[in-house]
Amino acid sequence: MAKIWIQPGQDALAERYRAVRALTQALAAPLSDADATVQSMPDASPAKWHLAHVSWFFETFVLRDHVEGYRPFDDRFAYLFNSYYEAEGPRHARPMRGMLTRPSLNDVRAYRAHVDAALLAAMPHLPEAACTLVTLGLQHEQQHQELLLTDLQHLFSLNPIAPALFDAPRAMPAPVPGPLHWIEGREGLVEIGDDGKTGFAFDCEGPRHKVFLRPHALAHRPITNGEWIGFIEDGGYHDPALWLSDGWAWVQAEGIEAPLYWQRGEQGWIRFGLDGRQPVNPAAPACHINLYEADAYASWAGARLPTEAEWESAALNIAPTSGEQLDGAACPRPRAAEDGTSLTQMFGDVWEWTGSAYRPYPGFRTAPGAVGEYNGKFMSGQFVLKGGSCATPRGHVRASYRNFFHPHQRWQFTGLRLAKDL
C-alpha cells in the first residue's frame, strides 16, 4: 500500500491515467496473440496476463469498491487475473498463466477499454480514498510496464530465430570509459526513507529513520561490459573463492559462464535484447546479472556492494528523472557509461544491486485489507536494488525507491556499482 497522497485535482489524475494506460497499450501493440499468451518461466508472466492484471486492479479496488452500480466486465476474470492477494480469494496458479489461451488478446484489450471508460466516467465523483487507489494503481501499472518488457525479452530469447520486438536504437559511438573514480560518501548519522512530504511513495519506503554510516566510497559509475569481460577472462566464473556458497552452487548447477543473454560469437560476445542479437557494447553498463554474480565481481575487484543506506544517501541530491529511462514504446537499452569525477548514472540504465536485505524499516506497518499485501509480505529472502533502469518509466523512481528480487534472479535490467570501506 502507499501513503495517503493524491495528485492535485481530478483532471490531472485523469490525464495521468490516460498517459500511463496508453503507454502500456503501445508497448503491447506489436504483439501477436501467441506472443502475448506464452509464459517462458514461472517467474515471468504472459503479456496478456500483465495487460489484464493491471486492469483487474483498477476494477477491483476502485470500481467495485467505490462506484455504485458498477458491473464487472467478466466475473471469471477475478480468478484469472488476481496475482497474490489472498484477501481476494482463490486464483489461477502463477506457473500456469501461460495456459490461458482464452480470453484472447483482443478480449483483454476490450477488458481494458471497458475499465478505462468506467473509471474515467467515475473519476470526477470519486472519493479521496478511491483517488489514492487510482494513484497506487498507476504506479503499479508502471511496474508492470517494466515487467512486461523484461518478460517478453526472456520469452523471445528462447526462440531460436531470435525475434526482435523493436528496431535496434541507432548506435551512438562511445569510448570505453576510463578507470573508476571513488566518491566519498556521507559519514555518521544520516536519514533515509520516505519523509511523507515529497509525493507518492510505496509503504515499504518508510518510515524515514536514522542510520549510521561508516567511512566509505562509491564508484562514480556502474561496472561496464568491458570490465565484466575482464572478470570472465580472468576465470571469475571458475574460482569458488570469489563466490558466496549459494552462488557457487548456482554457478555449478546451471553451468553459468556469463551474464544472461550473452553468447560467444566468432567476433566476440553477442547479447540478446528486445532488438534481437547485437554485439555486446564494452562501454555500456553490465546487465542481467544476479546478486551472486555482482557479489563475486565485487570480491574479484577488491571491493564490495554498497548498502542500501549508502546508496540512498549518495543519491539524495541527484535528479531521479536523469539517466536512460523508458519514455515510450521503444527498445530499452542502457547507454554507455560515463567518465567524470562525480556520481553518474545513479538513476536509469540498470538497477543496482545492494548488499542489503529487503526488510521492513523501523516502525513499518502494513495497511489493513487486501492492498496491505502489496509489499510487506515479500520482506523475506530478497535483496534491495536501487535507481531504476532503462526499462523503468521515467518519473517512477526516487532515491527512497526499494526494488527487490531474490539473489538468483537476473532477467531484469540489473547491474552493479562498487563500494569500498575507507
C-alpha positions in Angstrom: 0.0 0.0 0.0 1.1 3.6 -0.4 1.0 6.5 2.0 -2.0 8.8 1.6 -1.2 11.2 -1.2 -3.3 12.4 -4.2 -2.2 14.2 -7.2 -3.6 17.8 -7.4 -7.0 17.8 -9.0 -9.1 15.1 -10.6 -8.3 16.5 -14.1 -4.6 16.0 -13.6 -5.2 12.4 -12.2 -7.4 11.6 -15.3 -4.7 12.9 -17.6 -2.1 10.8 -15.9 -4.3 7.8 -16.0 -4.7 8.1 -19.8 -1.0 8.6 -20.3 0.0 5.5 -18.3 -2.6 3.3 -19.8 -1.7 4.4 -23.3 1.9 3.5 -22.8 1.0 0.0 -21.8 -1.1 -0.4 -24.9 1.7 1.0 -27.1 4.3 -1.4 -25.6 2.0 -4.4 -26.4 0.9 -3.1 -29.8 3.5 -5.2 -31.8 2.4 -8.5 -30.2 0.6 -11.3 -31.8 -1.9 -13.3 -29.8 0.7 -16.1 -29.5 3.4 -13.6 -28.3 1.0 -12.4 -25.6 0.0 -15.9 -24.4 3.2 -17.9 -23.9 4.9 -17.9 -20.4 8.6 -18.5 -20.6 9.2 -19.5 -16.9 7.3 -19.4 -13.6 9.0 -16.1 -12.6 7.6 -14.4 -15.7 4.0 -13.8 -16.8 2.5 -13.7 -20.3 2.0 -10.2 -21.8 -1.7 -10.8 -22.0 -1.8 -11.5 -18.2 0.0 -8.3 -17.4 -2.4 -6.3 -19.5 -5.4 -7.9 -17.8 -4.0 -7.9 -14.2 -3.4 -4.2 -14.0 -7.0 -3.6 -15.3 -8.2 -6.1 -12.6 -6.5 -3.9 -10.0 -8.5 -0.8 -11.0 -11.7 -2.8 -11.5 -11.5 -4.5 -8.1 -10.1 -1.8 -5.7 -11.6 1.3 -7.4 -14.7 0.4 -9.5 -16.0 -2.5 -7.5 -15.4 -0.9 -4.1 -16.2 2.8 -4.8 -18.5 3.1 -7.8 -22.1 2.2 -7.1 -23.8 0.0 -9.7 -20.6 -1.0 -11.5 -20.8 -4.3 -13.2 -17.6 -6.3 -13.8 -16.6 -6.9 -17.4 -16.5 -10.7 -16.8 -17.0 -12.3 -13.4 -14.5 -15.0 -14.2 -11.6 -12.6 -14.6 -11.2 -12.1 -10.9 -10.0 -15.7 -10.6 -7.8 -15.5 -13.7 -6.0 -12.1 -13.1 -5.6 -11.8 -9.3 -1.9 -12.1 -8.6 -1.2 -12.8 -5.0 -4.0 -11.0 -3.0 -5.1 -13.7 -0.5 -7.9 -11.4 0.7 -9.4 -11.5 -2.8 -9.9 -15.3 -2.7 -8.5 -18.2 -4.8 -6.8 -17.5 -8.1 -5.2 -19.2 -11.1 -1.7 -20.7 -10.3 1.1 -18.4 -11.3 3.2 -21.1 -13.1 0.1 -21.9 -15.2 -0.7 -18.5 -16.6 0.7 -19.5 -20.0 -2.1 -22.0 -20.3 -4.7 -19.2 -20.7 -5.3 -19.4 -24.4 -8.7 -17.8 -23.7 -9.5 -15.0 -23.2 -7.8 -13.8 -26.4 -5.6 -10.8 -26.6 -8.4 -8.9 -28.3 -10.7 -9.9 -25.4 -8.2 -8.5 -22.9 -7.9 -5.2 -24.9 -11.7 -5.0 -24.8 -11.5 -5.5 -21.0 -9.0 -2.7 -20.7 -11.3 -0.4 -22.7 -14.2 -1.3 -20.5 -12.3 -0.5 -17.3 -10.9 2.8 -18.8 -14.4 4.0 -19.8 -15.9 3.2 -16.5 -13.1 4.7 -14.4 -12.8 7.9 -16.4 -16.5 8.4 -16.2 -16.4 8.0 -12.4 -13.3 10.0 -11.8 -15.0 13.4 -11.1 -17.1 11.8 -8.4 -14.5 9.5 -6.7 -13.9 10.0 -3.0 -10.4 10.8 -1.8 -9.7 7.2 -0.8 -10.5 6.0 -4.3 -8.3 8.6 -5.9 -5.5 7.4 -3.7 -6.1 3.9 -5.0 -6.0 5.2 -8.6 -2.6 6.8 -7.9 -1.4 3.5 -6.5 -2.8 1.6 -9.4 -0.9 3.8 -11.9 2.4 3.2 -10.0 1.5 -0.5 -10.0 0.9 -0.4 -13.8 4.3 1.3 -14.4 5.9 -1.6 -12.5 4.2 -4.0 -14.8 5.3 -2.0 -17.9 8.9 -2.8 -17.0 7.9 -6.4 -16.2 6.1 -6.7 -19.5 9.3 -5.8 -21.3 11.6 -8.0 -19.3 9.3 -11.0 -19.5 9.0 -10.5 -23.3 12.7 -10.3 -23.6 13.1 -13.6 -21.7 10.4 -15.2 -23.8 11.9 -14.1 -27.2 15.4 -15.1 -26.1 14.2 -18.8 -26.1 13.1 -18.6 -29.7 15.9 -19.9 -32.0 15.2 -17.3 -34.6 15.9 -14.5 -32.0 13.0 -12.2 -33.0 13.2 -8.5 -32.3 10.2 -6.7 -30.7 11.6 -3.3 -31.6 14.1 -1.9 -34.1 17.6 -1.5 -32.8 18.3 2.0 -31.5 20.7 4.0 -33.6 24.2 3.1 -32.5 25.9 6.1 -30.8 29.7 5.8 -30.8 31.0 6.0 -27.3 34.5 5.5 -26.0 35.2 2.9 -23.3 35.3 4.9 -20.0 38.5 5.3 -18.1 39.2 3.8 -14.6 36.7 4.1 -11.8 36.9 7.2 -9.5 35.9 6.8 -5.9 33.4 9.3 -4.4 33.4 9.5 -0.6 30.0 9.1 1.0 28.4 10.7 4.0 29.5 9.5 7.4 27.8 9.3 10.8 24.1 9.6 11.3 22.0 10.2 8.2 18.3 9.9 7.4 16.9 7.6 4.7 13.4 6.6 3.7 10.4 8.5 2.5 9.5 11.5 4.6 5.9 11.7 3.6 6.3 15.2 2.1 7.5 14.9 -1.5 4.8 13.0 -3.3 3.9 9.4 -3.9 5.8 6.6 -2.2 5.1 2.9 -1.6 4.7 2.0 2.1 7.9 0.0 2.1 9.9 3.2 1.5 9.2 4.5 5.0 9.1 5.5 7.7 12.1 7.9 7.4 14.7 6.9 10.0 18.3 7.4 11.0 21.2 5.1 10.2 24.9 5.3 11.0 27.3 5.2 8.0 30.9 4.3 8.5 33.6 5.9 6.2 33.1 4.6 2.7 33.2 5.5 -1.0 31.1 4.6 -4.1 32.4 4.1 -7.6 31.4 7.1 -9.8 29.7 4.8 -12.4 28.4 1.3 -12.8 30.7 -1.5 -13.9 30.8 -1.9 -17.7 30.5 -4.9 -20.1 34.2 -4.4 -20.9 35.1 -4.7 -17.3 32.8 -7.7 -16.9 34.6 -9.4 -19.8 37.8 -9.0 -17.9 36.2 -10.8 -15.0 35.2 -13.7 -17.3 38.6 -13.9 -19.0 40.3 -14.0 -15.6 38.3 -17.1 -14.7 35.8 -15.3 -12.5 33.1 -17.9 -13.1 35.5 -20.7 -12.2 37.0 -19.5 -9.0 35.0 -20.7 -5.9 36.9 -18.4 -3.7 35.1 -15.4 -5.1 31.6 -16.7 -4.6 29.1 -17.0 -1.8 28.3 -20.6 -1.1 24.8 -20.4 -2.6 26.1 -18.5 -5.6 28.8 -21.1 -6.3 26.2 -23.9 -6.1 24.1 -21.9 -8.6 27.0 -21.5 -11.0 27.8 -25.2 -10.9 24.2 -26.4 -11.1 23.4 -24.1 -14.1 26.7 -24.1 -15.9 26.9 -20.3 -15.8 29.7 -18.7 -17.8 28.4 -15.1 -18.5 25.5 -12.7 -17.8 22.1 -13.8 -19.0 21.5 -13.4 -22.8 25.3 -13.4 -23.6 26.8 -15.8 -26.1 30.3 -16.2 -27.5 30.4 -15.3 -31.2 33.1 -15.5 -33.8 33.8 -11.8 -33.5 33.3 -11.6 -29.7 30.5 -11.6 -27.3 26.9 -11.3 -28.5 23.9 -10.4 -26.4 20.2 -10.8 -26.9 17.8 -7.9 -26.4 14.4 -6.7 -27.5 16.2 -5.5 -30.6 17.4 -9.1 -31.3 21.0 -10.3 -31.3 23.6 -7.5 -31.1 27.3 -7.2 -30.2 28.0 -6.6 -26.6 28.9 -2.9 -26.2 32.0 -2.8 -23.9 31.2 0.8 -22.9 27.7 0.1 -21.6 26.9 -1.0 -18.0 27.0 -4.7 -17.4 23.4 -6.0 -17.2 21.3 -9.1 -16.5 23.5 -10.2 -13.6 22.2 -11.5 -10.3 23.3 -10.8 -6.7 25.6 -13.8 -6.7 27.4 -12.5 -9.8 27.5 -8.9 -8.5 29.0 -10.0 -5.2 31.6 -12.3 -6.9 32.7 -9.5 -9.2 33.0 -7.1 -6.2 35.2 -9.7 -4.4 37.3 -10.1 -7.6 37.7 -6.3 -7.8 38.7 -6.0 -4.1 35.6 -4.1 -3.3 32.0 -4.8 -2.1 28.4 -4.0 -2.9 27.0 -0.7 -1.4 24.5 -0.9 1.4 21.0 0.5 0.7 21.7 3.4 3.1 25.0 4.3 1.4 23.4 4.3 -2.0 20.3 6.3 -1.0 22.3 8.8 1.0 24.5 9.4 -2.0 21.6 9.8 -4.4 19.5 12.3 -2.4 20.6 15.4 -4.4 20.6 13.7 -7.8 17.5 14.2 -10.1 15.6 10.9 -10.2 14.4 11.6 -13.7 18.0 11.6 -15.0 19.7 8.7 -16.9 18.3 6.4 -19.5 14.7 5.5 -18.6 11.6 4.5 -20.5 9.9 7.4 -22.4 7.9 5.5 -24.9 7.3 2.3 -26.8 10.9 1.6 -27.9 13.7 -0.8 -27.2 15.2 -0.3 -23.7 19.0 -0.3 -23.7 21.5 1.1 -21.2 23.6 3.9 -22.5 27.3 4.0 -22.4 28.9 4.5 -19.0 30.2 8.0 -18.3 33.5 9.3 -17.3 33.7 12.0 -14.6 34.7 12.9 -11.1 31.2 12.8 -9.6 28.5 10.2 -9.3 26.9 9.4 -12.7 24.0 7.1 -13.8 22.7 6.7 -10.3 19.2 6.6 -11.9 18.2 4.7 -15.0 20.2 2.5 -17.2 20.5 -0.5 -14.8 19.1 -1.4 -11.4 22.0 -1.5 -9.0 22.3 -4.4 -6.5 22.9 -3.5 -2.9 24.1 -5.9 -0.2 21.1 -5.0 1.9 18.2 -7.4 2.6 14.7 -6.3 1.8 13.4 -6.0 5.3 11.0 -3.5 7.0 12.2 -0.2 8.3 11.8 0.6 12.0 8.2 1.4 12.6 6.9 -0.1 9.4 3.3 -1.3 9.5 1.2 -2.9 6.7 -2.1 -1.3 5.8 -5.3 -3.1 6.6 -7.1 -5.1 3.9 -6.1 -6.5 0.5 -3.9 -3.6 -0.6 -1.8 -4.1 2.5 -0.5 -7.2 0.8 1.3 -5.1 -1.8 4.8 -5.1 -0.3 5.1 -6.2 3.3 4.6 -9.9 2.9 7.6 -10.2 0.5 10.1 -8.9 3.0 11.9 -12.3 3.2 14.9 -13.8 1.3 15.2 -10.9 -1.2 17.8 -8.1 -1.7 17.3 -4.4 -2.4 18.1 -2.8 -5.8 18.2 0.9 -6.3 17.9 3.5 -9.1 15.7 2.2 -11.8 16.7 1.0 -15.3 16.3 1.8 -19.0 13.0 -0.1 -18.8 11.7 1.9 -15.9 9.1 4.5 -16.9 10.6 7.9 -16.3 9.3 9.6 -13.2 8.5 6.3 -11.5 11.6 6.0 -9.2 13.2 8.2 -6.5 16.1 7.8 -4.1 13.9 6.1 -1.5 12.5 3.6 -4.0 13.1 -0.1 -3.0 13.1 -2.7 -5.7 13.7 -6.3 -4.6 14.5 -9.6 -6.1 15.8 -13.0 -5.0 19.6 -13.4 -5.3 19.4 -15.9 -8.1 17.2 -13.8 -10.4 18.7 -11.9 -13.3 16.2 -11.4 -16.1 15.7 -7.8 -15.1 18.0 -5.0 -16.2 20.2 -5.4 -13.2 23.9 -4.3 -12.8 26.2 -3.1 -10.1 28.1 -0.2 -8.7 31.1 -0.9 -6.4 31.6 0.4 -2.9 34.6 0.2 -0.5 35.4 0.9 3.1 37.7 3.8 3.9 
